[in-house]
Amino acid sequence: MLNLFLRCLILYFFLLLAMRLMGKRQLGELQPFELAITLVASELVCIPMADATIPIIYGIIPVFSLFLVHIIITKLATKSVRFRKFLNGKPVIIIEKGNILPNVLKELNMNIDDIMEALRGNGYFNPSEVEYAILETNGSLTVLPKSQSKPVSPEDLGLKLPPAEIPVTVIMEGEFLGDNVSQLDDATKERVLAFLNHLHMSREQILVLLVSGEDVFIQPYRGDFITARLKSDEDADTSVSVGDKSDCSLKLNADGSITQSGAPAKEEDK
């Protein structure tokens, strides 16, 4: 029994390592040859995993061989466009200028329910809003909306916004992430710690704390989320909004004091 348990662990971690080395993709994003290799490798590992009479090497060698096949095919696909098209196929237009193409649906063995589900997944509920819809080689649908159906962007309004920054997770599930904290400058670290101090919160009470440029997001385990904006000017105030209560906000002043403004007045008992 112990031997079988150890065999399962060894084969499982070896298969996990092989899948990890093959690249980062979700199951729905796998190309056909990648899905085939994944299914075959899983099946091959199950045989020596369930039968203790089969040497464990009989499960490791096939998976290693499939891993080499995957690497060779991937290299060939990056070098040759023709081989890549033969292997993965090519994208197909299934909606053109709002019109669903029935002949293409027939060739792809798809129906209207499939198309409508894919459109809803992209945020569109009516084909008339779509200029082009393309079925990609991995089965996902890419939608190019019509100009009048596109969401309005700051560029459309002539607005110039600061560059977007990747949020840095400073606290996760009550623990500081040392590598991420080291990415912040000293002034930002002090302001973040000041938020927690003046809001009477400890790191153990924080589910997640994100810092993105001058913006701070705090989600405690209990209560509403808190957002704040750090100022580069040391004398400037930092506004903090609590949850979605736009009529009630906190201000963390540069001197360390905290004030509350815009609190809704309580109705007097009649």
Summary of the structure (lengths in Angstrom):
residues: 270
radius of gyration: 27.5
end to end distance: 75.2
largest distance: 83.9
contacts: 655
relative contact order: 0.06
helix: 43%
strand: 20%
